[in-house]
Amino acid sequence: MDLLSDILESIRLRKLKAVIYPKITVSKNSWGIEVPQDNSSQFWRLLNGTCYLRINGETAIKMKEGEIFFIPHGASHQISGNPKNKCVPAAQYGKALRNGTPLFKGSDEETVLMGGHFEIDPSFKHPFINSLPKLMHITTMQSELCFWLNNVAVFMNDEISEEKAGTRVILARLADIIFVLIVRAYINQENIEQGFLMALKDERISSSLKSMHEFPEKEWTIEELATRAGMSRSLYCKEFKRSVGETPMSYLTNWRIIKSKEFLSATKENISEVAAKVGYQSEAAFNRLFKTKVGVTPAIYRRNSLV
């Protein structure tokens, strides 16, 4: 099982919306845009020219052509041709663009940026989301990743340049691919020493996570999971908590709730069948746990998800 795909597919179920911005073309140095704190995850890719990004309160970082900045938690930031430039609010820049009077146009060499954002439903709770850093700077990629990212970027650029039939749908799907490629590239690039991303790279911990994901209905014990990881019980519990941020049994419970929400939204199975598919033979016990974790009963959740 591909653990990352399993998690991303759960996010994708009506929880991830992607938006691609109109291509930003500005004079090489005399520009600056300020993006406010937001619940969305922004990404920027420099296609041509010069670009710096600064998260508020931190040092500006220069981006090279082809590189990507990804701000997973929507931190406020400035993106500019020079860190000393005065920045205008992103809303002001966007309004001028829509009115046909784009800002920062001049006769000097142009800077071209591609950008967009991902909106993840805040009700989706998973350590993967929480473990993403404030800023992910994708600087180097394996040749395969670079090949796919470049091709996706070219396709996106073509769609942005001239709207055609189905452009918005195509851009949204391509943005999903960009999201996965960014995460994959970051995992391969960085020496990650803690958090859920480390768990994805740790074969021992990831093997036990895969077991939980593949068989959420199984009555797992710590001993069985530790055996899957090839570790002693005590070491497994310690390493799992260090990387994932919660105990194995807590993670299993939360994952079961995530899967049950999927089943309730996407199938017509009755609640007792959903409960059994995620490891609960007692519908009453499942109802109590679901309401504790989600705030409403499974029946109400299903009804609301269909609205």
DABELBEL-V585337 format. One record per backbone hydrogen bond with DSSP energy under -1.0 kcal/mol. NH is the residue of the N-H (numbers start at 1). CO is the residue of the C=O. E is the energy in kcal/mol with one decimal. If there is no record, write none. Layout:
nh=NH co=CO e=E
nh=NH co=CO e=E
This chain:
nh=6 co=2 e=-2.1
nh=7 co=3 e=-2.0
nh=8 co=4 e=-2.8
nh=9 co=5 e=-2.6
nh=10 co=6 e=-1.3
nh=11 co=7 e=-1.9
nh=12 co=8 e=-2.2
nh=14 co=12 e=-2.0
nh=17 co=119 e=-2.2
nh=19 co=117 e=-2.7
nh=21 co=115 e=-2.2
nh=24 co=113 e=-2.2
nh=26 co=111 e=-2.4
nh=27 co=104 e=-3.2
nh=28 co=109 e=-2.6
nh=31 co=29 e=-1.6
nh=33 co=79 e=-2.8
nh=34 co=88 e=-3.0
nh=35 co=77 e=-3.3
nh=38 co=74 e=-2.6
nh=41 co=118 e=-2.9
nh=42 co=71 e=-1.2
nh=43 co=116 e=-2.5
nh=44 co=69 e=-2.6
nh=45 co=114 e=-2.9
nh=46 co=67 e=-1.4
nh=47 co=112 e=-2.6
nh=48 co=112 e=-1.6
nh=52 co=80 e=-3.0
nh=53 co=61 e=-2.5
nh=54 co=78 e=-2.5
nh=56 co=76 e=-1.7
nh=58 co=55 e=-2.5
nh=61 co=53 e=-2.8
nh=63 co=51 e=-2.8
nh=66 co=46 e=-3.5
nh=67 co=64 e=-2.3
nh=68 co=138 e=-1.7
nh=69 co=44 e=-2.5
nh=70 co=136 e=-2.4
nh=71 co=42 e=-3.2
nh=74 co=71 e=-1.5
nh=77 co=35 e=-2.2
nh=78 co=54 e=-2.4
nh=79 co=33 e=-2.7
nh=80 co=52 e=-2.4
nh=81 co=31 e=-2.0
nh=85 co=82 e=-2.2
nh=88 co=32 e=-2.3
nh=90 co=34 e=-2.4
nh=93 co=89 e=-2.0
nh=94 co=90 e=-2.7
nh=95 co=91 e=-2.3
nh=96 co=92 e=-2.1
nh=97 co=93 e=-2.0
nh=98 co=94 e=-2.4
nh=99 co=95 e=-1.9
nh=100 co=97 e=-1.2
nh=101 co=96 e=-2.6
nh=111 co=26 e=-3.3
nh=112 co=48 e=-2.5
nh=113 co=24 e=-2.7
nh=114 co=45 e=-2.6
nh=116 co=43 e=-1.8
nh=117 co=19 e=-2.5
nh=118 co=41 e=-2.3
nh=119 co=17 e=-3.5
nh=121 co=15 e=-2.6
nh=124 co=121 e=-2.3
nh=130 co=126 e=-1.6
nh=131 co=127 e=-2.1
nh=132 co=129 e=-1.1
nh=136 co=70 e=-2.9
nh=138 co=68 e=-2.5
nh=146 co=142 e=-2.9
nh=147 co=143 e=-2.4
nh=148 co=144 e=-2.2
nh=149 co=145 e=-3.0
nh=150 co=146 e=-2.5
nh=151 co=147 e=-2.0
nh=152 co=148 e=-2.7
nh=153 co=149 e=-2.6
nh=154 co=150 e=-2.3
nh=155 co=151 e=-2.2
nh=156 co=152 e=-2.8
nh=157 co=153 e=-2.7
nh=158 co=154 e=-2.1
nh=159 co=155 e=-2.0
nh=160 co=156 e=-2.7
nh=161 co=157 e=-2.1
nh=162 co=158 e=-1.2
nh=167 co=164 e=-2.0
nh=170 co=166 e=-2.4
nh=171 co=167 e=-2.9
nh=172 co=168 e=-1.9
nh=173 co=169 e=-2.1
nh=174 co=170 e=-2.6
nh=175 co=171 e=-2.4
nh=176 co=172 e=-1.5
nh=177 co=173 e=-1.6
nh=178 co=174 e=-2.4
nh=179 co=175 e=-2.4
nh=180 co=176 e=-1.9
nh=181 co=177 e=-2.7
nh=182 co=178 e=-2.6
nh=183 co=179 e=-2.0
nh=184 co=180 e=-2.7
nh=185 co=181 e=-2.8
nh=186 co=182 e=-2.5
nh=187 co=183 e=-2.4
nh=188 co=184 e=-2.1
nh=189 co=185 e=-2.0
nh=190 co=186 e=-2.8
nh=192 co=190 e=-1.3
nh=199 co=195 e=-1.3
nh=200 co=196 e=-1.8
nh=201 co=197 e=-1.0
nh=202 co=198 e=-1.7
nh=206 co=202 e=-2.9
nh=207 co=203 e=-1.4
nh=208 co=204 e=-1.1
nh=209 co=205 e=-2.1
nh=210 co=206 e=-2.7
nh=211 co=207 e=-1.5
nh=212 co=208 e=-1.9
nh=213 co=209 e=-2.4
nh=214 co=210 e=-2.7
nh=215 co=211 e=-2.2
nh=218 co=215 e=-1.4
nh=220 co=218 e=-2.0
nh=225 co=221 e=-2.2
nh=226 co=222 e=-2.7
nh=227 co=223 e=-2.1
nh=228 co=224 e=-2.1
nh=229 co=225 e=-1.6
nh=231 co=226 e=-2.5
nh=236 co=232 e=-2.7
nh=237 co=233 e=-2.3
nh=238 co=234 e=-2.0
nh=239 co=235 e=-2.9
nh=240 co=236 e=-2.8
nh=241 co=237 e=-2.1
nh=242 co=238 e=-1.9
nh=243 co=239 e=-2.0
nh=244 co=240 e=-3.0
nh=245 co=241 e=-1.2
nh=251 co=247 e=-2.6
nh=252 co=248 e=-2.5
nh=253 co=249 e=-2.2
nh=254 co=250 e=-2.4
nh=255 co=251 e=-2.8
nh=256 co=252 e=-2.3
nh=257 co=253 e=-1.8
nh=258 co=254 e=-2.1
nh=259 co=255 e=-2.6
nh=260 co=256 e=-2.5
nh=261 co=257 e=-2.1
nh=262 co=258 e=-1.6
nh=263 co=259 e=-2.5
nh=264 co=260 e=-2.5
nh=265 co=261 e=-1.8
nh=266 co=262 e=-2.7
nh=267 co=263 e=-1.9
nh=274 co=270 e=-2.1
nh=275 co=271 e=-2.7
nh=276 co=272 e=-2.0
nh=277 co=273 e=-1.9
nh=279 co=276 e=-1.4
nh=280 co=275 e=-2.9
nh=286 co=282 e=-2.2
nh=287 co=283 e=-2.7
nh=288 co=284 e=-2.1
nh=289 co=285 e=-2.4
nh=290 co=286 e=-3.0
nh=291 co=287 e=-2.3
nh=292 co=288 e=-1.9
nh=293 co=289 e=-2.3
nh=294 co=290 e=-3.2
nh=295 co=291 e=-1.6
nh=301 co=297 e=-2.6
nh=302 co=298 e=-2.6
nh=303 co=299 e=-2.1
nh=304 co=300 e=-2.8
nh=305 co=301 e=-2.3
nh=307 co=304 e=-1.2
